[in-house]
Amino acid sequence: MPAPTETTEAVRPAATTEPILEVTGLVKHYPLTQGILLKKQVGAVRAVDGVDFTLDAGETLGIVGESGCGKSTVARMLVNLEKPTAGVIRYRGEDITKLSGRALKAVRRNIQMVFQDPYTSLNPRMTVGDIIGEPYEIHPEVAPKGDRRRKVQDLLDVVGLNPEYINRYPHQFSGGQRQRIGIARGLALRPEIIVADEPVSALDVSVQAQVINLLDRLQSEFALSYVFIAHDLSIVRHISDRVGVMYLGRIVETGRDAEIYDHPTHPYTQALLSAVPVPDPEARAHRERIILTGDVPSPANPPSGCRFRTRCWKAQERCALEVPLLAVPAEFRLTTGPAAHDSACHFAEEKRVVPVEEPPAEGVDDLANGAK
Amino acid sequence: MLLEVRDLHVEFRTRDGVAKAVNGVTYGVDAGETLAVLGESGSGKSVTAQAVMGILDTPPGKITGGEILFQGEDLLTFKEEDRRKVRGAQMAMIFQDALSSLNPVLSVGDQLGEMFTVHRGMSRKDARTKAIELMERVRIPAAAQRVRDYPHQFSGGMRQRIMIAMALALEPALIIADEPTTALDVTVQAQVMDLLAELRRELDMGLILITHDLGVVADVADKIAVMYAGRIVESAPVHDIYKAPAHPYTKGLLESIPRLDQKGRELYAIKGLPPNLMNIPPGCAFNPRCPMAQDICRTDVPPLYEVDTGDGTRRSACFYWRETLDARTD
């Protein structure tokens, strides 16, 4: 068959793999009820309201957003801790929201989670060995009984803890070490996907870097795909191949890391990036800051049209009437540059908000001269 | 100098032993100046602030040495009664978690007004008017309507504004803000930090900003004191420290944060963990984690050297500050 040219069909088979995870139209509404006996539904908290994304094998997808944007709810739905109200989560082509029983159990083995708070996500009455080994109780086919202790010790070694600590309890460890235990537990079943919800935000700066480097190393060692959820934009950029920015239950902009950070087109992303304090007093001088007014609206009663319009400096009548779709904006559709990525804004335009760094060689020279 | 802390020592006597939380801290702040105290959890940054405010839990805490000079007078020699007059009226504190620092069963208007009825002997009606003024000052929209609302009816950013309003109520000379924006989202964090900086300028207050976030420090501080295991390891004007740190710990911290403007390679990670305060390593407390440590670092406590950059504003508690200053990683 002659190869069709310039069509999307031609591009798709050329891609190395199909996505390992494909999320379409994901929705989670929590009902708001009134009355004690006859619980009448009077509304819903629209925590997640139509989220689409894909995750390729071996890739890291970062999801950023402020508290209440629904990013953690997305994470919980991916690992089946919450049932979606609507939408499809395809893992290797199979919709896992429809599965139950044995089929669901098999899928859950392959999608594991690392939680935010290493102080509350580990059972204080269980030893580290029991915590990391517990997944084997549920999936005994992964490790026969006699083999488990050794497997747990291997895992401790992999995450950089002394294998002799197997009989200790969580309170005997520091925050960073506890997070390593949480990661070891996530790895126990050799999953393909790890969903990490704010895995380093409870840690001190000097320990944060250790855990991020560990996650990086494990990804290549075990060929993992990550969904990495965080509010810290610098950390997300460091670890992610692609980034999705969430606001009030929806993804408002998504693209490769340089597209989002260096060429953002959605005003919310621009405001978010410009608000990040940069640890460089030189940069703050020539840096435009966009200070948003007000707070995030309640997800029980989101604004009509574009959800960001109540805080947006560009908002016009159209924004209240028409929901902007997550697609490449019309003005960039014909270009090939980094600004041509999905952005849900009627008035998308490129704006550079992260200061560009001068070439490193030059910077070092300047400093060296200054010190002499 | 508005506030000067000299060689402060604080211990906590616990069942398991004595935790040496603060081991000889010296810092100062002038009117109209912002001093950032940077440190990780357990570095003693908050304990020092609590000692300055006079809100340390004693026991188990105990101030075992040093002076806290406020407008020239040593607060540690004050009677509790006199201390109380200083607290709130002349120095005030803003805490990290506004929700747990506010009284949930009193309206914000009552809590703000209390400052005026207790300290200034105003009538409830006048105090209410003052409360509304304050809420307007920290830019809470529709202050007159919201004055009767309770803390839970406000968002996190608005609650932190109320905390700021409360600290400002009596126009103190010094404000200590302990991680004031850590619990907030970035967009709200920027609003609150801007407000705080603006009010400090307007009222010519001294501000001590306690934080673990190097980014926040760079944005607002004039000078910075870095704490580790209860000591100041480096102090400097904010520009200098980011350009060329003179202590290996500061240097390690700066290198270990991911950057917003580029996709990094592997991050530099400071090895190991902060020390247990009941068992601080001999010599320099940072020596087990330090890439530059020599034998002397394991036996002798380094003094706070003056880093001779000419103006006498920089200090580093490292025997090898010169080498650290010169060493360039990239």
Boltz contact constraints between the chains, C-beta under 6 A:
constraints:
  - contact:
      token1: [A, 66]
      token2: [B, 185]
      max_distance: 6.0
  - contact:
      token1: [A, 67]
      token2: [B, 185]
      max_distance: 6.0
  - contact:
      token1: [A, 174]
      token2: [B, 273]
      max_distance: 6.0
  - contact:
      token1: [A, 204]
      token2: [B, 40]
      max_distance: 6.0
  - contact:
      token1: [A, 204]
      token2: [B, 41]
      max_distance: 6.0
  - contact:
      token1: [A, 205]
      token2: [B, 253]
      max_distance: 6.0
  - contact:
      token1: [A, 206]
      token2: [B, 256]
      max_distance: 6.0
  - contact:
      token1: [A, 206]
      token2: [B, 270]
      max_distance: 6.0
  - contact:
      token1: [A, 209]
      token2: [B, 256]
      max_distance: 6.0
  - contact:
      token1: [A, 209]
      token2: [B, 267]
      max_distance: 6.0
  - contact:
      token1: [A, 209]
      token2: [B, 269]
      max_distance: 6.0
  - contact:
      token1: [A, 210]
      token2: [B, 269]
      max_distance: 6.0
  - contact:
      token1: [A, 212]
      token2: [B, 267]
      max_distance: 6.0
  - contact:
      token1: [A, 213]
      token2: [B, 266]
      max_distance: 6.0
  - contact:
      token1: [A, 213]
      token2: [B, 267]
      max_distance: 6.0
  - contact:
      token1: [A, 213]
      token2: [B, 269]
      max_distance: 6.0
  - contact:
      token1: [A, 233]
      token2: [B, 260]
      max_distance: 6.0
  - contact:
      token1: [A, 234]
      token2: [B, 258]
      max_distance: 6.0
  - contact:
      token1: [A, 234]
      token2: [B, 260]
      max_distance: 6.0
  - contact:
      token1: [A, 235]
      token2: [B, 258]
      max_distance: 6.0
  - contact:
      token1: [A, 238]
      token2: [B, 258]
      max_distance: 6.0
  - contact:
      token1: [A, 238]
      token2: [B, 264]
      max_distance: 6.0
  - contact:
      token1: [A, 257]
      token2: [B, 263]
      max_distance: 6.0
  - contact:
      token1: [A, 275]
      token2: [B, 186]
      max_distance: 6.0
  - contact:
      token1: [A, 275]
      token2: [B, 187]
      max_distance: 6.0
  - contact:
      token1: [A, 275]
      token2: [B, 190]
      max_distance: 6.0
  - contact:
      token1: [A, 276]
      token2: [B, 186]
      max_distance: 6.0
  - contact:
      token1: [A, 276]
      token2: [B, 260]
      max_distance: 6.0
  - contact:
      token1: [A, 277]
      token2: [B, 215]
      max_distance: 6.0
  - contact:
      token1: [A, 277]
      token2: [B, 216]
      max_distance: 6.0
  - contact:
      token1: [A, 277]
      token2: [B, 219]
      max_distance: 6.0
  - contact:
      token1: [A, 278]
      token2: [B, 215]
      max_distance: 6.0
  - contact:
      token1: [A, 279]
      token2: [B, 214]
      max_distance: 6.0
  - contact:
      token1: [A, 279]
      token2: [B, 215]
      max_distance: 6.0
  - contact:
      token1: [A, 279]
      token2: [B, 218]
      max_distance: 6.0
  - contact:
      token1: [A, 280]
      token2: [B, 218]
      max_distance: 6.0
  - contact:
      token1: [A, 280]
      token2: [B, 242]
      max_distance: 6.0
  - contact:
      token1: [A, 281]
      token2: [B, 218]
      max_distance: 6.0
  - contact:
      token1: [A, 281]
      token2: [B, 238]
      max_distance: 6.0
  - contact:
      token1: [A, 281]
      token2: [B, 239]
      max_distance: 6.0
  - contact:
      token1: [A, 281]
      token2: [B, 242]
      max_distance: 6.0
  - contact:
      token1: [A, 284]
      token2: [B, 219]
      max_distance: 6.0
  - contact:
      token1: [A, 291]
      token2: [B, 190]
      max_distance: 6.0
  - contact:
      token1: [A, 291]
      token2: [B, 191]
      max_distance: 6.0
  - contact:
      token1: [A, 292]
      token2: [B, 187]
      max_distance: 6.0
  - contact:
      token1: [A, 295]
      token2: [B, 155]
      max_distance: 6.0
  - contact:
      token1: [A, 295]
      token2: [B, 157]
      max_distance: 6.0
  - contact:
      token1: [A, 354]
      token2: [B, 260]
      max_distance: 6.0
  - contact:
      token1: [A, 354]
      token2: [B, 261]
      max_distance: 6.0
  - contact:
      token1: [A, 357]
      token2: [B, 261]
      max_distance: 6.0
